[in-house]
């Protein structure tokens, strides 16, 4: 990790704002773990200006190389299925929409 987005996420992790996510690749490739911004349904985002209706995680693209929508993810011991994986902003950050299996 060396870019601005990675530095931002490192600061958030040190401040205790992130959760650890562990993923398992459905293709048999090795998975991994990363510190992520986890958002649950009905959680307030953007300083109380908007409500979130989906499970989501955001993280630097470099934190989850090769992740795909068919992989399995676990946060706080709870399994999630990925619905969509996409790069956002300038392409250096991932947004992953989740649902419980």
MMTF fields as JSON, N, C-alpha, C and O atoms, coordinates in Angstrom:
{
  "mmtfVersion": "1.0.0",
  "mmtfProducer": "UNKNOWN",
  "numBonds": 403,
  "numAtoms": 404,
  "numGroups": 101,
  "numChains": 1,
  "numModels": 1,
  "chainsPerModel": [1],
  "groupsPerChain": [101],
  "chainIdList": ["A"],
  "bondAtomList": [4, 2, 8, 6, 12, 10, 16, 14, 20, 18, 24, 22, 28, 26, 32, 30, 36, 34, 40, 38, 44, 42, 48, 46, 52, 50, 56, 54, 60, 58, 64, 62, 68, 66, 72, 70, 76, 74, 80, 78, 84, 82, 88, 86, 92, 90, 96, 94, 100, 98, 104, 102, 108, 106, 112, 110, 116, 114, 120, 118, 124, 122, 128, 126, 132, 130, 136, 134, 140, 138, 144, 142, 148, 146, 152, 150, 156, 154, 160, 158, 164, 162, 168, 166, 172, 170, 176, 174, 180, 178, 184, 182, 188, 186, 192, 190, 196, 194, 200, 198, 204, 202, 208, 206, 212, 210, 216, 214, 220, 218, 224, 222, 228, 226, 232, 230, 236, 234, 240, 238, 244, 242, 248, 246, 252, 250, 256, 254, 260, 258, 264, 262, 268, 266, 272, 270, 276, 274, 280, 278, 284, 282, 288, 286, 292, 290, 296, 294, 300, 298, 304, 302, 308, 306, 312, 310, 316, 314, 320, 318, 324, 322, 328, 326, 332, 330, 336, 334, 340, 338, 344, 342, 348, 346, 352, 350, 356, 354, 360, 358, 364, 362, 368, 366, 372, 370, 376, 374, 380, 378, 384, 382, 388, 386, 392, 390, 396, 394, 400, 398],
  "bondOrderList": [1, 1, 1, 1, 1, 1, 1, 1, 1, 1, 1, 1, 1, 1, 1, 1, 1, 1, 1, 1, 1, 1, 1, 1, 1, 1, 1, 1, 1, 1, 1, 1, 1, 1, 1, 1, 1, 1, 1, 1, 1, 1, 1, 1, 1, 1, 1, 1, 1, 1, 1, 1, 1, 1, 1, 1, 1, 1, 1, 1, 1, 1, 1, 1, 1, 1, 1, 1, 1, 1, 1, 1, 1, 1, 1, 1, 1, 1, 1, 1, 1, 1, 1, 1, 1, 1, 1, 1, 1, 1, 1, 1, 1, 1, 1, 1, 1, 1, 1, 1],
  "groupList": [{"groupName": "UNK", "atomNameList": ["N", "CA", "C", "O"], "elementList": ["N", "C", "C", "O"], "formalChargeList": [0, 0, 0, 0], "bondAtomList": [1, 0, 2, 1, 3, 2], "bondOrderList": [1, 1, 2], "singleLetterCode": "X", "chemCompType": "L-PEPTIDE LINKING"}],
  "groupTypeList": [0, 0, 0, 0, 0, 0, 0, 0, 0, 0, 0, 0, 0, 0, 0, 0, 0, 0, 0, 0, 0, 0, 0, 0, 0, 0, 0, 0, 0, 0, 0, 0, 0, 0, 0, 0, 0, 0, 0, 0, 0, 0, 0, 0, 0, 0, 0, 0, 0, 0, 0, 0, 0, 0, 0, 0, 0, 0, 0, 0, 0, 0, 0, 0, 0, 0, 0, 0, 0, 0, 0, 0, 0, 0, 0, 0, 0, 0, 0, 0, 0, 0, 0, 0, 0, 0, 0, 0, 0, 0, 0, 0, 0, 0, 0, 0, 0, 0, 0, 0, 0],
  "groupIdList": [1, 2, 3, 4, 5, 6, 7, 8, 9, 10, 11, 12, 13, 14, 15, 16, 17, 18, 19, 20, 21, 22, 23, 24, 25, 26, 27, 28, 29, 30, 31, 32, 33, 34, 35, 36, 37, 38, 39, 40, 41, 42, 43, 44, 45, 46, 47, 48, 49, 50, 51, 52, 53, 54, 55, 56, 57, 58, 59, 60, 61, 62, 63, 64, 65, 66, 67, 68, 69, 70, 71, 72, 73, 74, 75, 76, 77, 78, 79, 80, 81, 82, 83, 84, 85, 86, 87, 88, 89, 90, 91, 92, 93, 94, 95, 96, 97, 98, 99, 100, 101],
  "secStructList": [7, 7, 1, 2, 2, 2, 2, 2, 2, 2, 2, 2, 2, 2, 6, 6, 7, 7, 3, 3, 3, 3, 3, 3, 7, 6, 6, 1, 1, 7, 7, 3, 3, 3, 3, 3, 3, 3, 3, 7, 6, 6, 7, 3, 3, 6, 6, 6, 6, 3, 3, 7, 7, 1, 3, 3, 3, 3, 3, 3, 4, 4, 4, 4, 6, 6, 7, 7, 6, 6, 1, 3, 3, 3, 3, 6, 6, 3, 3, 3, 3, 3, 3, 3, 3, 3, 3, 3, 6, 6, 6, 6, 3, 3, 3, 3, 3, 3, 3, 7, 7],
  "xCoordList": [0.839, 0.0, 0.882, 1.768, 0.628, 1.482, 0.788, 1.364, -0.413, -1.086, -1.873, -1.901, -2.511, -3.282, -4.452, -4.712, -5.161, -6.304, -5.852, -6.542, -4.713, -4.183, -3.81, -4.052, -3.226, -2.867, -4.114, -4.112, -5.174, -6.438, -7.005, -7.439, -7.006, -7.521, -6.633, -7.142, -5.328, -4.436, -4.751, -4.759, -5.012, -5.368, -6.705, -6.854, -7.676, -8.98, -8.842, -9.518, -7.978, -7.756, -7.133, -7.549, -6.14, -5.509, -6.492, -6.36, -7.478, -8.489, -9.608, -10.511, -9.561, -10.57, -11.865, -12.9, -11.828, -13.043, -13.33, -14.389, -12.412, -12.565, -12.74, -12.424, -13.246, -13.407, -12.516, -12.185, -12.134, -11.339, -12.298, -13.239, -12.054, -12.841, -11.925, -10.791, -12.428, -11.671, -12.456, -13.651, -11.78, -12.479, -11.816, -10.612, -12.663, -12.24, -12.606, -13.749, -11.634, -11.86, -12.66, -12.391, -13.637, -14.434, -13.687, -14.08, -12.621, -11.876, -10.751, -10.068, -10.561, -9.49, -8.205, -7.28, -8.141, -6.983, -6.999, -8.029, -5.86, -5.816, -6.642, -6.667, -7.311, -8.081, -7.19, -6.025, -7.728, -6.932, -7.793, -8.947, -7.225, -7.957, -7.558, -6.481, -8.443, -8.187, -9.025, -10.09, -8.537, -9.309, -10.256, -9.832, -11.554, -12.571, -13.506, -13.661, -14.118, -15.188, -16.477, -16.945, -17.053, -18.239, -19.469, -19.507, -20.475, -21.721, -22.883, -23.034, -23.703, -24.86, -26.132, -26.127, -27.222, -28.469, -28.934, -28.765, -29.518, -30.078, -29.04, -29.388, -27.772, -26.735, -26.648, -26.747, -26.466, -26.352, -24.966, -23.961, -24.922, -23.661, -23.657, -24.685, -22.54, -22.383, -22.863, -23.615, -22.424, -22.762, -24.265, -24.72, -25.028, -26.468, -27.308, -28.486, -26.751, -27.511, -28.165, -29.015, -27.795, -28.306, -28.35, -27.513, -29.325, -29.404, -28.927, -29.224, -28.19, -27.692, -28.668, -29.063, -29.066, -30.032, -29.417, -30.132, -28.112, -27.435, -26.256, -25.735, -25.848, -24.553, -23.509, -23.643, -22.482, -21.425, -20.097, -20.032, -19.05, -17.724, -17.023, -17.274, -16.151, -15.279, -13.862, -13.622, -12.924, -11.519, -10.662, -11.174, -9.364, -8.49, -8.482, -8.547, -8.405, -8.326, -7.147, -7.241, -6.053, -4.856, -5.015, -4.21, -6.037, -6.237, -6.855, -6.674, -7.582, -8.257, -8.005, -8.948, -6.758, -6.478, -7.115, -7.035, -7.737, -8.313, -9.631, -10.118, -10.238, -11.521, -12.604, -12.577, -13.564, -14.657, -15.987, -16.022, -17.063, -18.402, -18.813, -19.815, -18.082, -18.424, -17.682, -17.929, -16.789, -16.034, -16.902, -17.921, -16.495, -17.192, -16.438, -15.215, -17.175, -16.59, -17.129, -18.293, -16.286, -16.706, -16.238, -15.08, -17.162, -16.87, -17.458, -18.636, -16.656, -17.096, -17.734, -18.686, -17.217, -17.72, -19.01, -19.563, -19.499, -20.742, -20.39, -19.613, -20.976, -20.726, -21.615, -22.783, -21.032, -21.753, -21.45, -20.374, -22.409, -22.22, -22.087, -22.827, -21.157, -20.958, -21.969, -22.199, -22.566, -23.524, -22.888, -23.173, -22.036, -21.398, -20.074, -19.952, -19.1, -17.777, -17.476, -17.531, -17.155, -16.821, -15.807, -15.769, -15.001, -14.046, -14.8, -15.642, -14.495, -15.162, -14.12, -12.915, -14.626, -13.825, -12.826, -13.25, -11.556, -10.571, -10.089, -9.095, -10.785, -10.416, -9.512, -9.13, -9.156, -8.247, -8.978, -8.338, -10.315, -11.107, -12.181, -12.742, -12.457, -13.508, -14.769, -14.696, -15.911, -17.175, -17.742, -17.904, -18.044, -18.563, -19.897, -19.979, -20.946, -22.285, -22.432, -22.049, -22.993, -23.088, -24.52, -25.376, -24.77, -26.018, -25.693, -24.67, -26.569, -26.377, -26.906, -27.954, -26.165, -26.616, -27.905, -28.399],
  "yCoordList": [-1.179, 0.0, 1.24, 1.387, 2.123, 3.287, 4.552, 5.631, 4.478, 5.651, 6.406, 6.025, 7.482, 8.328, 7.571, 7.703, 6.774, 6.04, 5.014, 4.801, 4.382, 3.426, 4.127, 3.594, 5.308, 6.086, 6.465, 6.416, 6.842, 7.18, 5.975, 6.107, 4.809, 3.61, 3.168, 2.652, 3.358, 3.023, 3.894, 3.403, 5.182, 6.086, 5.685, 5.707, 5.319, 4.874, 3.593, 3.427, 2.691, 1.441, 1.722, 1.139, 2.61, 2.954, 3.621, 3.495, 4.332, 5.005, 4.056, 4.46, 2.788, 1.809, 1.895, 1.423, 2.487, 2.686, 1.574, 1.571, 0.635, -0.408, -1.785, -2.001, -2.71, -4.114, -4.964, -4.577, -6.124, -7.052, -7.945, -8.507, -8.067, -8.935, -10.039, -9.782, -11.268, -12.422, -13.002, -13.271, -13.192, -13.752, -15.025, -15.231, -15.884, -17.152, -17.131, -16.858, -17.419, -17.401, -18.618, -19.736, -18.397, -19.506, -20.252, -21.357, -19.661, -20.28, -21.191, -21.817, -21.266, -22.088, -21.313, -21.826, -20.074, -19.215, -18.817, -18.908, -18.381, -17.994, -16.734, -15.841, -16.667, -15.493, -14.567, -14.367, -14.01, -13.131, -12.382, -12.741, -11.339, -10.501, -9.056, -8.766, -8.153, -6.726, -5.943, -6.392, -4.78, -3.85, -3.1, -2.542, -3.086, -2.501, -1.583, -1.706, -0.668, 0.176, -0.612, -0.72, -1.164, -2.004, -1.174, -0.453, -1.278, -0.539, -1.519, -2.307, -1.47, -2.351, -1.603, -0.374, -2.331, -1.669, -0.646, -0.812, 0.402, 1.488, 2.24, 3.001, 2.028, 2.798, 4.178, 4.329, 5.173, 6.529, 6.72, 6.321, 7.326, 7.627, 9.096, 9.771, 9.568, 10.963, 11.922, 12.857, 11.683, 12.562, 12.772, 13.903, 11.7, 11.679, 12.262, 12.553, 12.441, 12.979, 11.9, 12.215, 10.633, 9.573, 8.289, 8.068, 7.441, 6.13, 5.074, 5.135, 4.114, 3.006, 1.847, 1.498, 1.24, 0.143, -1.209, -2.209, -1.263, -2.496, -2.738, -1.812, -4.013, -4.301, -3.931, -4.296, -3.219, -2.825, -2.799, -2.624, -2.975, -2.657, -1.784, -1.88, -0.944, -0.135, -0.402, -0.542, -0.471, -0.677, -0.278, -0.144, -0.085, 0.191, -0.995, -2.147, -0.721, -1.77, -2.699, -3.907, -2.142, -2.937, -3.887, -4.804, -3.685, -4.535, -5.887, -6.857, -5.958, -7.192, -7.485, -7.5, -7.718, -7.969, -9.276, -10.298, -9.231, -10.44, -10.876, -11.954, -10.082, -10.486, -10.441, -9.592, -11.372, -11.392, -11.574, -11.949, -11.31, -11.368, -12.776, -12.93, -13.806, -15.174, -15.642, -16.747, -14.827, -15.188, -15.058, -14.368, -15.725, -15.663, -14.707, -14.593, -14.022, -13.026, -13.218, -13.576, -12.981, -13.092, -11.846, -11.441, -11.243, -10.086, -10.362, -10.699, -10.224, -10.49, -11.874, -12.04, -12.858, -14.22, -14.475, -15.572, -13.497, -13.636, -13.744, -12.948, -14.746, -14.962, -14.061, -13.831, -13.561, -12.74, -13.246, -13.783, -13.068, -13.364, -12.032, -11.088, -11.961, -10.728, -10.645, -11.62, -9.49, -9.262, -8.499, -8.779, -7.548, -6.739, -6.205, -5.821, -6.186, -5.637, -4.601, -4.899, -3.379, -2.358, -1.372, -1.092, -0.86, 0.189, 1.519, 1.765, 2.368, 3.667, 4.788, 4.55, 5.987, 7.211, 7.191, 7.126, 7.242, 7.252, 5.847, 5.692, 4.828, 3.441, 2.839, 1.675, 3.597, 3.095, 2.517, 2.056, 2.537, 2.058, 1.103, 1.297, 0.075, -0.897, -0.621, -0.228, -0.834, -0.896, -2.277, -2.664, -3.02, -4.372, -4.433, -4.193, -4.757, -4.918, -6.369, -7.297, -6.541, -7.851, -8.193, -7.314, -9.486, -9.945, -11.173, -11.828, -11.467, -12.686, -13.855, -13.754, -14.986, -16.149, -16.751, -17.729],
  "zCoordList": [0.0, 0.0, 0.0, 0.841, -0.949, -0.971, -1.44, -1.304, -1.982, -2.508, -1.457, -0.286, -1.889, -0.98, -0.357, 0.839, -1.167, -0.628, 0.408, 1.405, 0.186, 1.153, 2.459, 3.542, 2.359, 3.548, 4.338, 5.568, 3.637, 4.29, 5.036, 6.18, 4.405, 5.055, 6.219, 7.214, 6.114, 7.232, 8.436, 9.566, 8.215, 9.31, 9.93, 11.152, 9.095, 9.604, 10.413, 11.428, 9.978, 10.707, 12.071, 13.073, 12.118, 13.393, 14.349, 15.566, 13.801, 14.619, 15.044, 15.776, 14.591, 14.982, 14.203, 14.674, 13.021, 12.236, 11.236, 10.608, 11.08, 10.063, 10.682, 11.852, 9.883, 10.269, 9.379, 8.258, 9.891, 9.081, 8.292, 8.854, 7.008, 6.14, 5.631, 5.228, 5.654, 5.163, 3.996, 4.115, 2.871, 1.718, 1.25, 1.4, 0.668, 0.098, -1.371, -1.737, -2.199, -3.64, -4.074, -3.636, -4.932, -5.459, -6.565, -6.94, -7.085, -8.187, -7.712, -8.523, -6.399, -5.872, -5.629, -5.0, -6.124, -5.85, -4.377, -3.709, -3.886, -2.476, -2.255, -3.102, -1.122, -0.73, 0.065, -0.278, 1.113, 1.949, 2.932, 3.17, 3.503, 4.443, 4.216, 3.694, 4.616, 4.446, 5.447, 5.871, 5.814, 6.636, 5.713, 4.701, 6.067, 5.198, 5.977, 7.192, 5.252, 5.777, 5.55, 4.417, 6.62, 6.528, 6.84, 7.837, 5.982, 6.164, 6.161, 5.228, 7.203, 7.338, 6.919, 6.856, 6.633, 6.23, 7.261, 8.469, 6.735, 7.537, 8.359, 9.261, 8.049, 8.716, 8.104, 6.887, 8.928, 8.403, 7.802, 8.392, 6.642, 5.986, 5.589, 5.661, 5.186, 4.773, 5.857, 5.583, 7.079, 8.208, 8.359, 8.531, 8.297, 8.541, 7.404, 7.615, 6.22, 5.102, 4.254, 3.422, 4.44, 3.59, 4.391, 5.266, 4.095, 4.717, 3.734, 2.541, 4.249, 3.444, 3.572, 4.685, 2.453, 2.498, 2.156, 2.105, 1.921, 1.558, 2.499, 3.121, 2.587, 3.181, 2.141, 0.973, 2.546, 1.624, 2.348, 3.565, 1.581, 2.089, 1.057, -0.144, 1.553, 0.712, 1.189, 2.388, 0.256, 0.597, -0.591, -1.703, -0.375, -1.509, -2.475, -2.045, -3.753, -4.765, -4.486, -4.701, -4.015, -3.748, -2.561, -2.4, -1.729, -0.55, -0.896, -0.16, -2.009, -2.411, -3.878, -4.67, -4.261, -5.678, -6.148, -5.467, -7.3, -7.879, -7.291, -7.635, -6.411, -5.818, -6.89, -7.78, -6.793, -7.772, -7.053, -5.881, -7.751, -7.17, -6.763, -6.066, -7.168, -6.785, -5.532, -5.049, -5.007, -3.8, -2.556, -2.57, -1.483, -0.204, 0.717, 0.638, 1.589, 2.475, 3.883, 4.067, 4.87, 6.265, 7.019, 6.915, 7.785, 8.625, 9.999, 10.112, 11.035, 12.417, 12.562, 13.325, 11.84, 11.938, 11.182, 11.265, 10.452, 9.685, 8.208, 7.683, 7.541, 6.116, 5.269, 5.583, 4.192, 3.222, 1.826, 1.564, 0.936, -0.472, -1.197, -0.918, -2.11, -2.864, -3.988, -4.703, -4.138, -5.22, -6.373, -7.537, -6.057, -7.095, -6.579, -5.416, -7.447, -7.137, -8.206, -9.4, -7.779, -8.77, -8.223, -7.025, -9.108, -8.761, -8.754, -9.617, -7.781, -7.694, -7.623, -7.539, -7.658, -7.646, -8.813, -9.967, -8.556, -9.643, -9.994, -10.704, -9.501, -9.771, -8.72, -8.839, -7.693, -6.666, -5.456, -4.511, -5.477, -4.344, -4.852, -5.931, -4.063, -4.394, -3.57, -2.405, -4.195, -3.487, -3.763, -4.92, -2.711, -2.853, -2.136, -0.931, -2.886, -2.293, -1.847, -2.559, -0.66, -0.032, 0.335, 0.439, 0.531, 1.125, 1.967, 1.769, 2.895, 3.695, 2.887, 2.25, 2.913, 2.127, 2.645, 2.084]
}
